[in-house]
C-alpha cells in the first residue's frame, strides 16, 4: 500500500468541489482495500496514473479524459486553470482607462460537464475582478473566438474537447488585446500552466473567490451570424445537401447563417439522429469527420434524397467534412480529404479576392498540408506561408486571405474570426457549389480543373495510436537512423523542425521549433511525422505530386505511387 498516494488522494477529496469526482476517488480508495487482489491492483494503478502528473497546456489549452485527480479534466483543474488565467491576464493588462473591469468571454459545447465547467470558470473570473460574459446556451467554438475579437475582450475560454473521443473534455484559451481573439501560443501556455500548478499546490478549490457572471448578449451571436453570411453573394442555386452536426452544437447557428445568406433551409436534409448535442455520441464510432465511419449515416441519407453534397461539422463546429456524389465509391459518395477541401476553398477565396482588386494578401497552410496551395497562391499573385499545425499559427500570418490544415480546419473569413471556422467554411462550400451549378459543373469537375491547372497532388494520412513513450521512441529512431529509401525511391534529405525552423525552404515561413520530421524523396514525394498535441498518437502525412505524365494518366500514376509509399511508411512505423 502506497501511504503517500493515499494521503494525496484524501487531500484532493477534501479540496474537491464536485460530488461526482469525490465519490469516484472514494470508490477507488475502497477498491485498494478490497479482498480481490486483481481489483486492488487495478485501483492502485489507476490512482497512481491519475496522480503522477498534472494535465498540461497543449494545443491552445487543456484537453483530456474526464475524471478525478490532477491528471484528468475536472472541476478542481478547471478552477485552478481559471485562477492561473486570471493572474496571467491581470499581469499583462491594467484595465480600461475609465477604471472599468476587463472582460472574459466563456462558452461551452454539449459534452459532459461542459456547462458546469463554463459556469465555474465564469464565477471564478468574476471573483478575480473581471466581467465574465457567459454564453446562455451551447455555442460553436468559432462564435466564442469571434466574441473575443468583436468585444475586444481580454480573453476567452471555450469548454470543449472538439473532436476528441467521448469521455474527454477541454479548456481552450483565446487571448485578446494584440492577439485579437487568437488561440493561446507559447510561451504563454507554460506561464499559465506554472501558475495553475502553483495554485493547485497552495490552495483549495473551495477557497477560491467567486461571483455571479453576466450573460453574453444575443446581439454578439447575431453579429457573428450576420458577418459570416455576408461572406458570400446571393446564391444562384440552392444546392440539395445533407447536413450532420455529429451530435454537436453547430446546427442552430449554421441554420441562422444559411437564412441570412439567402439559402433555402428547405434544401437541407438533416441527419436527425445526430442533430442535437449528445455527449455519448451514440451513432458514431468516433466524433471526428476524419474518422472511418463518421459520415456513414450522412452519406446513406444523401443517397436517399439524391443530395449534391454532404456537409459535416465536428461537435464544436470548428471543422468541416465534405462528401460528394461518386458512382465509383462505395455507397455512391466520396469523402473529400482535408487537402482537397482546402484547395477548393483556397482557390475560391483567391479568385474572389483578385476579382475584388485585392493585390496584397497571403494564403497559408500547415507544414503537413498539401504543397498545392503554394501553386495556387503563386498563380493569383499572392504570398504563401507555411506554419506549424494549428490555427494559433496560421491565423497570425500577415495579410491572411485564407488558411487551412489538412485535418479539416479552414479559415475563409479572417477579417471576422481569427480561428478555424467550420460554419463559414460550410457556407463557402455551398456558395462554390451554387456558382459551379450555374456553369454546368460540379465539385468533381472543379477538382479536375485544379489538378490540370496546378499539378496533380494526392495525399494520404494515417495515425499510429500508441503510448507517448512509444511515439517518442519512434521519433528518436527516425531522427538518428532515417531510412535510406522508401518504396524503392531514395530519401534525399531530412528536415527536422525541432532543430531547423527554416527547413521548409519557403520565403514565407512562419515557423517555431516543433517535434516534426519530414523525409523528402528523390521523386519529389514527402513523408511527414508529427506526434498529436492532444492525443496519444503519431500522425503521418504522405504527399505525392505528378505533373509530367499525360493529363489522363496523372491521377492513376499518382495514386499508385501514393499507395506504394503509404504502405512502405506504415511498415516503417509499425
KOLLOZA-349387 format. One line per field, with one value per residue (C-alpha): residue in three letters; x, y, z. Coordinates in steps of 0.05 Angstrom, whole numbers, plus 32768, in hexadecimal, padded with zeros to 4 digits. Example, Ala and Ser with C-alpha at 12.3 -4.5 7.8 and 13.67 -1.06 7.14 Angstrom:
2
resn <- [ALA_SER]
x <- [80F6_8111]
y <- [7FA6_7FEB]
z <- [809C_808F]
REM end
This chain:
574
resn <- [UNK_UNK_UNK_UNK_UNK_UNK_UNK_UNK_UNK_UNK_UNK_UNK_UNK_UNK_UNK_UNK_UNK_UNK_UNK_UNK_UNK_UNK_UNK_UNK_UNK_UNK_UNK_UNK_UNK_UNK_UNK_UNK_UNK_UNK_UNK_UNK_UNK_UNK_UNK_UNK_UNK_UNK_UNK_UNK_UNK_UNK_UNK_UNK_UNK_UNK_UNK_UNK_UNK_UNK_UNK_UNK_UNK_UNK_UNK_UNK_UNK_UNK_UNK_UNK_UNK_UNK_UNK_UNK_UNK_UNK_UNK_UNK_UNK_UNK_UNK_UNK_UNK_UNK_UNK_UNK_UNK_UNK_UNK_UNK_UNK_UNK_UNK_UNK_UNK_UNK_UNK_UNK_UNK_UNK_UNK_UNK_UNK_UNK_UNK_UNK_UNK_UNK_UNK_UNK_UNK_UNK_UNK_UNK_UNK_UNK_UNK_UNK_UNK_UNK_UNK_UNK_UNK_UNK_UNK_UNK_UNK_UNK_UNK_UNK_UNK_UNK_UNK_UNK_UNK_UNK_UNK_UNK_UNK_UNK_UNK_UNK_UNK_UNK_UNK_UNK_UNK_UNK_UNK_UNK_UNK_UNK_UNK_UNK_UNK_UNK_UNK_UNK_UNK_UNK_UNK_UNK_UNK_UNK_UNK_UNK_UNK_UNK_UNK_UNK_UNK_UNK_UNK_UNK_UNK_UNK_UNK_UNK_UNK_UNK_UNK_UNK_UNK_UNK_UNK_UNK_UNK_UNK_UNK_UNK_UNK_UNK_UNK_UNK_UNK_UNK_UNK_UNK_UNK_UNK_UNK_UNK_UNK_UNK_UNK_UNK_UNK_UNK_UNK_UNK_UNK_UNK_UNK_UNK_UNK_UNK_UNK_UNK_UNK_UNK_UNK_UNK_UNK_UNK_UNK_UNK_UNK_UNK_UNK_UNK_UNK_UNK_UNK_UNK_UNK_UNK_UNK_UNK_UNK_UNK_UNK_UNK_UNK_UNK_UNK_UNK_UNK_UNK_UNK_UNK_UNK_UNK_UNK_UNK_UNK_UNK_UNK_UNK_UNK_UNK_UNK_UNK_UNK_UNK_UNK_UNK_UNK_UNK_UNK_UNK_UNK_UNK_UNK_UNK_UNK_UNK_UNK_UNK_UNK_UNK_UNK_UNK_UNK_UNK_UNK_UNK_UNK_UNK_UNK_UNK_UNK_UNK_UNK_UNK_UNK_UNK_UNK_UNK_UNK_UNK_UNK_UNK_UNK_UNK_UNK_UNK_UNK_UNK_UNK_UNK_UNK_UNK_UNK_UNK_UNK_UNK_UNK_UNK_UNK_UNK_UNK_UNK_UNK_UNK_UNK_UNK_UNK_UNK_UNK_UNK_UNK_UNK_UNK_UNK_UNK_UNK_UNK_UNK_UNK_UNK_UNK_UNK_UNK_UNK_UNK_UNK_UNK_UNK_UNK_UNK_UNK_UNK_UNK_UNK_UNK_UNK_UNK_UNK_UNK_UNK_UNK_UNK_UNK_UNK_UNK_UNK_UNK_UNK_UNK_UNK_UNK_UNK_UNK_UNK_UNK_UNK_UNK_UNK_UNK_UNK_UNK_UNK_UNK_UNK_UNK_UNK_UNK_UNK_UNK_UNK_UNK_UNK_UNK_UNK_UNK_UNK_UNK_UNK_UNK_UNK_UNK_UNK_UNK_UNK_UNK_UNK_UNK_UNK_UNK_UNK_UNK_UNK_UNK_UNK_UNK_UNK_UNK_UNK_UNK_UNK_UNK_UNK_UNK_UNK_UNK_UNK_UNK_UNK_UNK_UNK_UNK_UNK_UNK_UNK_UNK_UNK_UNK_UNK_UNK_UNK_UNK_UNK_UNK_UNK_UNK_UNK_UNK_UNK_UNK_UNK_UNK_UNK_UNK_UNK_UNK_UNK_UNK_UNK_UNK_UNK_UNK_UNK_UNK_UNK_UNK_UNK_UNK_UNK_UNK_UNK_UNK_UNK_UNK_UNK_UNK_UNK_UNK_UNK_UNK_UNK_UNK_UNK_UNK_UNK_UNK_UNK_UNK_UNK_UNK_UNK_UNK_UNK_UNK_UNK_UNK_UNK_UNK_UNK_UNK_UNK_UNK_UNK_UNK_UNK_UNK_UNK_UNK_UNK_UNK_UNK_UNK_UNK_UNK_UNK_UNK_UNK_UNK_UNK_UNK_UNK_UNK_UNK_UNK_UNK_UNK_UNK_UNK_UNK_UNK_UNK_UNK_UNK_UNK_UNK_UNK_UNK_UNK_UNK_UNK_UNK_UNK_UNK_UNK_UNK_UNK_UNK_UNK_UNK_UNK_UNK_UNK_UNK_UNK_UNK_UNK_UNK_UNK_UNK_UNK_UNK_UNK_UNK_UNK_UNK_UNK_UNK_UNK_UNK_UNK_UNK_UNK_UNK_UNK_UNK_UNK_UNK_UNK_UNK_UNK_UNK]
x <- [8000_801C_800C_8026_7FF6_7FBD_7FCB_7FCD_7F8A_7F69_7F83_7F67_7F23_7F23_7F2F_7F01_7EC2_7EA0_7E7A_7E80_7ECC_7ECF_7EA5_7ED1_7F10_7EEF_7EDB_7F22_7F3E_7F0D_7F22_7F6A_7F55_7F25_7F2F_7F3B_7F86_7F7D_7F49_7F75_7FB0_7F86_7F6C_7FB3_7FCD_7F93_7F9F_7FE9_7FDE_7FAC_7FDB_801F_801C_7FF3_7FCA_7FF2_7FE2_7FEA_7FC7_7FAB_7F98_7F86_7F67_7F5F_7F35_7F00_7F0B_7F26_7F6F_7FA3_7FAF_7F66_7F34_7F08_7EED_7F2C_7F59_7F29_7F26_7F71_7F7C_7F4C_7F71_7FB1_7F92_7F76_7FBB_7FDB_7FAA_7FAF_7FFB_7FF7_7FBC_7FAD_7F62_7F3E_7F52_7F0F_7F1D_7EEB_7EF9_7F1A_7EED_7EF2_7EC0_7EAF_7E89_7E7F_7E6C_7E3D_7E6E_7E67_7E76_7E80_7E49_7E60_7EA9_7E96_7E6C_7EA3_7ED7_7EAA_7E9C_7EE6_7EF6_7EC4_7EE4_7F27_7F0C_7EF8_7EB6_7EA5_7E74_7E59_7E36_7DEC_7DEE_7E1C_7E43_7E74_7EBD_7EC1_7E8B_7EB6_7EF3_7ECA_7EAF_7EF4_7F09_7EC6_7EC2_7F0C_7F0C_7F4B_7F42_7F12_7F06_7EE5_7ED3_7ED9_7EFF_7EEF_7EF5_7F15_7EF7_7EB9_7ECC_7EFD_7EF6_7F22_7F30_7F44_7F61_7F5D_7F85_7F6B_7F90_7FC6_7FB5_7F6F_7F4B_7F7F_7F90_7FC3_800B_804F_806E_802D_8013_804D_8042_7FF9_8009_803C_800A_7FD7_8006_8019_7FD0_7FC0_7FF8_7FE9_7F9E_7F5C_7F2A_7EF8_7F1D_7F1E_7EF3_7EB8_7E80_7E45_7E56_7E2E_7E0D_7E2C_7DFC_7DD8_7DED_7E34_7E1D_7DF2_7E2D_7E55_7E1C_7E13_7E5D_7E67_7E2B_7E47_7E83_7E5E_7E32_7DE8_7DE4_7DD6_7DBF_7DAA_7DD3_7DB0_7DDC_7DDD_7DF6_7E0E_7E22_7E41_7E1D_7E3C_7E28_7E2D_7DE6_7DC2_7DF8_7E04_7DBA_7DB6_7DF3_7DD3_7D93_7DB9_7DE2_7DA4_7DA8_7D68_7D6A_7D37_7D6F_7D93_7D85_7D98_7DB4_7D80_7DA3_7DE1_7DC4_7DBF_7DFA_7E06_7E46_7E3F_7E45_7E19_7E18_7E62_7E9F_7EC8_7EAF_7EDE_7ECC_7F12_7F06_7EED_7EA3_7E96_7E6E_7E4D_7E08_7E0D_7E21_7DE9_7DB7_7DD7_7DCA_7D81_7D75_7DA6_7DD0_7E04_7E2E_7E38_7E50_7E66_7E7C_7EA3_7E84_7E9A_7E91_7ED7_7EE7_7EC4_7EBD_7EA3_7E8B_7E76_7E51_7E7F_7E65_7EA8_7EAA_7E8A_7E46_7E45_7E68_7EB2_7ECB_7EFB_7F3D_7F4F_7F81_7F4C_7F1D_7F55_7F69_7F21_7F15_7F5A_7F53_7F0B_7F23_7F5F_7F36_7F02_7F38_7F58_7F14_7F0B_7F4E_7F72_7FBC_7FDC_7FCC_7FE4_7FCE_7FE8_7FE6_8007_8047_8023_7FF0_7FF3_8029_7FF5_7FDD_8020_8014_7FCE_7FEC_8021_7FEE_7FC3_7FFE_7FF9_802C_802F_8043_8050_8040_8040_8000_7FC9_7FA3_7FC7_7FFF_7FD8_7FAD_7FEB_8004_8004_7FCF_7FAE_7F78_7F71_7F90_7F86_7FA1_7F94_7F71_7F31_7F3F_7F30_7F32_7F0D_7EFA_7F38_7F1A_7EE2_7F02_7F4B_7F42_7F2A_7EE0_7EB7_7E78_7E94_7EB9_7E78_7E57_7E91_7E8C_7E41_7E50_7E84_7E53_7E1F_7E50_7E67_7E1F_7E13_7E4E_7E35_7E6C_7E74_7EA7_7EC6_7ECE_7EEF_7F20_7F34_7F3F_7F6A_7F96_7F9F_7FAF_7FDC_7FF7_7FDB_7FE7_7FCE_7FD5_7FC8_7FCB_7FC7_7FD2_7FF6_7FD4_8004_8022_8047_8086_8081_8075_80B3_80DB_80C3_80D4_8119_8126_8112_813F_817C_8175_8147_8139_8164_8127_80DC_80B5_80F5_8102_813E_8134_815D_8154_8137_8118_8117_80EA_8101_8145_813D_80FF_8112_810F_80D3_80FC_80C2_80D0_808F_809A_807C_8097_80AC_80D4_80A8_80AB_80A0_80CB_80C7_80E7_80F0_80F7_811B_80DB_80C2_8094_8091_8082_8078_8073_8052_803D_7FF6_7FF1_7FB0_7FB1_7FE0_7FEC_8021_8005_8025_801A_802D_802D_803A_803A_8035_8035_8062_8034_7FFD_7FC0_7F95_7FCA_7FDE_7FAC_7FB5_8001_7FFF_7FCE_7FF6_8035_8011_7FF8_803F_805C_8026_802F_807A_8071_8040_8072_80A8_8082_805C]
y <- [8000_8044_806F_80AF_80A4_8097_80D9_8100_80E1_80F3_813A_8140_8127_815A_8193_8179_81A1_816D_8135_8108_8107_8103_80C4_80A9_80AF_8091_8055_804C_8052_801D_7FEF_7FF4_7FD1_7F9D_7F52_7F4A_7F52_7F5F_7F96_7FB3_7FB6_7FD6_800C_801B_8020_804D_807C_807E_8091_80C7_80E6_80DD_811F_815D_8163_8194_81CC_81B0_81C8_820C_81F2_81B4_8176_8130_80FA_810D_80F3_8102_8114_8145_811C_8121_8156_8168_81A3_81AA_81AF_81DF_820B_8211_8219_8254_8272_826B_828C_82C5_82D1_82CE_8301_832E_8332_8347_8378_83B3_83B6_83EC_8435_8444_8412_83DE_8394_8369_8339_82EE_82C8_8280_824E_8202_81C8_818D_815D_8141_8175_81AD_81DA_81CE_81DD_821C_8238_8227_824B_8287_828C_8289_82BF_82EC_82DC_82F1_8335_832B_8333_82EC_82E5_829F_8282_8275_8231_8203_8227_8215_8224_8257_8281_8285_8298_82CD_82E9_82F4_831B_833F_8356_8364_8337_8327_82DC_82A5_8260_8229_81EA_81B5_8177_8185_8143_811A_80D8_80D4_80DB_8114_815E_819B_81E4_820C_8252_828D_82CC_8312_8354_8351_8307_831A_82DB_82A9_8268_8266_825C_824E_8265_827E_8236_8225_8264_8253_820A_821D_824C_8214_81E3_8218_8224_81D9_81CD_8209_8210_81EA_81F4_8201_8240_8261_82A1_82A0_82CE_82CE_82D5_82FC_82DC_82E6_8312_82F1_832C_8310_82CE_82F1_831C_82DD_82C0_8300_830B_82C2_82C3_8301_82D7_82BC_82DB_82CD_8284_8276_822F_820D_81CC_818F_8179_814D_816A_8149_816B_812A_8130_8175_81BD_81D7_81CF_820C_823E_8220_8223_826C_827C_8258_8280_82C2_82B0_82A3_8257_822F_8205_81D7_81BF_81A2_815C_8153_8113_8114_80E0_810D_8153_815F_8162_811F_8113_80C8_80CE_8090_8089_8096_806A_80A9_80F2_8109_8111_80F9_80B4_8077_806F_80B5_80CA_8086_809C_80DF_80BF_808C_80C5_80E8_80AB_80AB_80F4_80F9_812F_8158_815E_8145_8176_8160_8189_816C_8172_81BA_81CE_81E9_81B2_819E_815C_8157_811E_8121_80F2_80BE_8080_805D_8064_8033_804E_8080_80B9_80CA_80EB_8124_812A_8168_8179_8175_81A1_81D1_81DA_81E2_8219_8238_8241_825A_828F_82A3_82AB_82D5_8300_830C_831F_8352_8371_835A_835C_834D_830D_82C9_8282_8254_820C_81DF_81BC_8179_8192_818E_81B7_81C3_8202_8222_821B_823A_8276_8280_827B_82B2_82DE_82D6_82C5_827F_8269_8227_8223_81EF_81C9_81F0_822F_8251_8256_825A_8294_82BD_82C0_8309_831E_82DA_82CC_8282_824B_8201_81C2_817D_8168_8188_81CE_820A_8255_8278_82B8_82D1_8317_82FA_82C0_82B3_8267_822D_8231_81F7_8220_8255_821D_81F7_8237_8243_81FC_8205_8246_8223_81EB_8220_8245_8204_81EF_822F_821B_81D4_81B8_8190_818E_8151_817A_81B2_8182_8169_81B1_81BF_8183_8197_81DF_81D5_818E_814C_8148_810C_8102_80CF_80D1_809E_8099_8068_8065_8051_806B_80AD_8086_805C_809A_80BB_807D_807B_80C5_80BB_8080_80A6_80E0_80B6_8082_809A_8069_806C_8061_8054_802B_8023_806E_808E_80BE_80FB_8129_812D_816C_816C_81A4_819A_81B6_81DE_820A_8220_81D9_81E5_8210_8240_828A_8293_8265_8276_823C_822B_81EE_81B0_8165_815A_8134_8134_8102_811A_80E6_80E9_80ED_812A_8104_8117_80F0_8115_80FC_8124_810E_8126_8160_8146_80FA_80BF_80B5_80C1_80E3_80D3_80FA_80E4_8113_8101_8130_811A_814E_812E_80F7_8103_8123_80E5_80BA_80E8_80D3_8089_808F_80BD_8091_8053_8075_8090_804A_802D_8064_8060_8014_801D_8054_802C_7FF3_8024_803B_7FFB]
z <- [8000_7FEB_8028_8006_7FCC_7FFD_8020_7FDE_7FC8_800A_8007_7FC1_7FD9_8011_7FDE_7FA7_7F9A_7F6D_7F91_7F54_7F54_7FA0_7F9C_7F64_7F8E_7FCC_7FA3_7F88_7FCF_7FE7_7FAE_7FC6_8006_7FE9_7FED_7FA2_7F96_7F4C_7F58_7F8F_7F5F_7F28_7F57_7F70_7F29_7F16_7F50_7F44_7EFB_7F0E_7F41_7F1F_7EFA_7EEB_7EAB_7E81_7E51_7E0B_7DCC_7DE3_7E28_7E4F_7E33_7E4F_7E6E_7EA0_7EE6_7F2B_7F38_7F1E_7EDF_7EC9_7EB5_7EF0_7F19_7F43_7F06_7EE3_7F21_7F29_7EDE_7EE1_7F1D_7EF4_7EB6_7EE0_7EFE_7EB8_7E9B_7ED8_7ED3_7E8A_7E8C_7EB7_7EA8_7E81_7E87_7EA8_7EDF_7EC6_7ECC_7E98_7E71_7E69_7E3D_7E4E_7E23_7E22_7DF6_7E04_7E24_7E6A_7E9F_7E6C_7E87_7ECF_7EBE_7E98_7ED0_7F02_7ED9_7ED0_7F1A_7F2B_7EF7_7F1A_7F5D_7F3E_7F2B_7EE3_7EBE_7EA9_7E6F_7E6D_7E30_7E41_7E1F_7DF8_7DC1_7D89_7D96_7D5C_7D7F_7DBE_7D95_7D71_7DB3_7DD0_7D92_7D8A_7DD2_7DD8_7E14_7E3C_7E32_7E21_7E3D_7E14_7E39_7E03_7DF0_7DA7_7D80_7DB9_7DCE_7DFA_7E43_7E36_7E42_7E3C_7E4E_7E12_7E1C_7DEC_7DF9_7DED_7DE6_7DB1_7DA5_7D8D_7DA3_7D8C_7DAF_7DE7_7DD0_7DEF_7E1D_7E3C_7E43_7E70_7E9A_7EA6_7EB4_7EE8_7F09_7F09_7F2B_7F5E_7F6E_7F71_7FA3_7FD0_7FD7_7FD7_7F9F_7FD7_7FEB_7FA6_7FA6_7F76_7F5E_7F2F_7EE4_7EB0_7E75_7E31_7E0A_7DCF_7DA3_7DA3_7D87_7D54_7D3F_7D31_7D08_7CE0_7CD1_7CBF_7C90_7C6D_7C57_7C1A_7BE3_7BDB_7BC5_7B7C_7B8C_7BCD_7BD1_7BEB_7C24_7C63_7CA4_7CE3_7D24_7D3D_7D80_7D87_7D8C_7D44_7D2B_7D49_7D36_7CF1_7CE1_7CF4_7CC9_7C8E_7C95_7C9A_7C5C_7C33_7C2D_7C33_7C72_7C52_7C23_7C60_7C77_7CBF_7CDD_7D15_7D3F_7D44_7D45_7D91_7DC1_7DE3_7E0A_7E00_7DB3_7DAE_7D62_7D56_7D5D_7D6A_7D69_7D33_7CE9_7CD7_7CF5_7CCE_7CD6_7CF1_7CB3_7CA4_7CBC_7C98_7C56_7C5D_7C65_7C29_7BFD_7C12_7BFE_7BC4_7BE6_7BC1_7BFF_7C46_7C7B_7CC1_7CFC_7D35_7D7B_7D86_7D3D_7D30_7CFD_7CBD_7C9A_7C52_7C26_7BDD_7BAD_7B8E_7B6B_7B72_7BBE_7BED_7C00_7BC7_7BEC_7BF2_7C31_7C1F_7C41_7C69_7C32_7BFC_7C23_7C33_7BEB_7BD4_7C08_7C00_7BB5_7BBF_7BF1_7BC7_7B87_7BAB_7BCB_7B87_7B69_7BA0_7B90_7BCE_7BBC_7C00_7C24_7C3C_7C38_7C6F_7C85_7CB7_7CA4_7CA2_7C70_7C24_7C01_7BCA_7BEE_7BE1_7B96_7B9E_7BC2_7B8D_7B55_7B73_7B86_7BD2_7C07_7C24_7C6A_7C8C_7CD6_7D0D_7D16_7D38_7D2A_7D63_7D30_7CEE_7D06_7D15_7CCD_7CB7_7C83_7C87_7C53_7C5F_7C8A_7C93_7CB0_7C95_7CD6_7CBB_7CD6_7CA9_7CB3_7C7A_7CA0_7CC5_7CCC_7CF7_7D1D_7D2E_7D32_7D08_7CFC_7CE2_7CDC_7CAC_7C87_7C7C_7C63_7C33_7C19_7C0B_7BE7_7BBC_7BAA_7B99_7B6B_7B49_7B3D_7B16_7AEA_7AE1_7B0D_7B4D_7B85_7B62_7B23_7B4A_7B6B_7B26_7B0E_7B4B_7B3E_7AF5_7B08_7B45_7B3E_7B57_7BA2_7BC9_7C13_7C49_7C94_7CCB_7D15_7D41_7D84_7DBB_7DFB_7E00_7E10_7DD1_7DA8_7DC5_7DB5_7D6D_7D62_7D81_7D54_7D16_7D29_7D3A_7D03_7CCC_7C93_7C55_7C2A_7C29_7BF5_7BCC_7BC8_7BEB_7C25_7C10_7C4C_7C92_7CB0_7CFB_7D13_7D5B_7D45_7D05_7CFF_7CB9_7CA0_7C73_7C44_7C39_7C39_7C60_7C9B_7CDF_7D08_7D4E_7D63_7D68_7D6E_7D23_7CF1_7CA5_7C75_7C2E_7BF7_7BB5_7B8D_7BB4_7BE3_7C2C_7C6C_7CAD_7CF5_7D2D_7D73_7D82_7DB2_7DD1_7DCC_7DD4_7D8A_7D55_7D17_7CD4_7C94_7C4E_7C11_7BC8_7B8C_7B44_7B0D_7AD7_7ABF_7A8C_7AAE_7AA7_7AC9_7B01_7B36_7B2A_7B2E_7B6B_7B91_7B83_7B9C_7BD9_7BEA_7BE6_7C10_7C45_7C4C_7C54_7C87_7CB0_7CB3_7CC9_7D07_7D19]
REM end
